[in-house]
Amino acid sequence: AVKGPNFSQSFIYCCMGWAVCDCFLSTATSSTFVDSCNFEEENICGMIQGSGDAKWEQLASVAGGPETDFTNLGQCKGKGYFMHFSTASALPGERAFLESRWLYPKSGAQCLQFFLYNSGADDDVLNIWVREYDKANPNGKMKLFHSISGGVMGSWELHNINLNVTQKARVVFEGVRGMNPSKGGFSLDDINLSSTKCPHHIWHIRGINELLATTPAGKRMSSPRFMSPTGYTFQVGVYLNGQSSNPGYMAIYFHLTSGPNDDNLKWPCPWHQATMTLMDQQSDIRQHMNMNRMITTDPAKMSSDGTEFFWDNPKIVGSKITESDGSYYYRGPGFGTSSFITHDRLRSRYFIKGDDAFFLFSLEGEEAADQAAPQGAVNNTTVVIAIAGSVAGLMLVVSMLIVGKAWRTNKMKRQQEGVIIHNISGFVEVSTTKTESAHLQLLLCPFCAD
């Protein structure tokens, strides 16, 4: 719970996504909104075309896809508009520039969010630039922030790009025709820029309406494994129709997983904050009412039976998860809530648009080199125990630590060293045919572990 003299109802609204603000603060004193455009108006939000023969066009549909814009996806086909650069009609190497109106962002981080439909060739490229203006560069100085080529084709995909703009600027979308044959091109819609950090990862769930209709209560759907900036890897488990004990809700749980950096990280994982967000897909970020769940990895938190640190190395405290191809990893215990969102609220607003839902994840903490292991951690060479008020209390603490250390050491010996097969960026795709060796969990509260 959040406590303190500055806590107010505005914090609750913020964490429910009722405002574009920093959910780690108790109050939101000003909006972080910078710009938004869904291309519904003929003036395309004041955007301008670059020089050259190739152009971006405002369209309602494209023969090679998409058939509709993202703003009105699943509602009124052909009603809305998006911007499209046809690589099918452009010559190899031709470029088309679409520049935003002048922007005046606050200093610090900015997040550029947009939806992209890629129906072009796998070597077509979309570059995202920023053109900054100052006295030394009155015509603007271009800086490349991101390039997109290939990837998921034939569907609207969410992209988040961190910017760092300090001057008056324009955001520039540059489409580049590749050498391979193309039947479509790049389409852009629902562009938002806000003065905040982007979430680290996106989990796009397709066909969610059928999943909601067919998934029994108590069945978990696992995200791919992701890596935090500090090197910890994690996974999120979602029960679309809730747990058996709490149907009618979606449940969500955060897990640390084994990864390639584990030997160089501090365990238990100290003071990282995980944020799990179900995105409201309104076109204007100012209207978002995202559903958020935040969790902090307290390194002193113990398991329900008191024998393990909850956020310890998943190879020690986790379950072995075996993939269909025979590869495996270890997943630590889960922490979250069995009542993340009701099904009635899930179907309100735009948590589901068309047949898709988007989860946004972040795991933030101090850099691994600066982390301090908690006192009394079992895997320390020397265990320092504060002298208790009585000899009996001291003996009890010492006994618990010795028993815990022996239990964990024996368990570690029983397990093979974790062999991590999928440690590339993004990790593995979701598999619904996973098997796992059960690990004993005593669930004493509905939101402690799954």
HUZIMO-V696258 format. One line per field, one symbol per residue. phi: phi as a letter, one per 30 degrees, with the letter a starting at -180 (. if undefined). burial: 1 if it has 9 or more other ideal C-beta (glycine too) atoms within 8 Angstrom, else 0. Layout:
phi = ???
burial = ???
//
This chain:
phi = .cbkdcdbddddedddidadacddcdbcdadcdcaaacidcddhiidbdddjddbdbdbcabedjddaddeceicbdidcbbcbcdddcddeidbbcbcdddcbdddjdbccbacbccbcddcdbccccbcccaddbdcjcdbdcabbbiidciadbdbbbdcbccbeabdbcccbddcddbcalcbcahdbbbdaddddbbcccciddddddcdddjccccdddbcdecjdcabccbcecidedbdjbccbbcbdbdadcedccdbeechcccbcbcddcedcddcdbdccbcbcdddcdcddcicbdecdeedccccdccdddjdaaccddcblbdbdaddddecchbdcbibbbbccbbbcaddedcdcdddidddddccccddddbddddddddddddddddddddddddcdddccdccdejhdddbccdcbddbdbcccbdbdac
burial = 000000000110111110111010110100011111111000011010110101010111010011011111100000111111111101000111111110101000111111111111101111111111110010010000100110000001111111101000111111111100010111111111111101110111100100110010101011111111011111111111111001001111111111101100111111111111111111111001111111101010111100111111111111111110001111111111111111101100001100111111111110010010110111010000100000001100110110111011001100100101010000100010010100000000010011
//
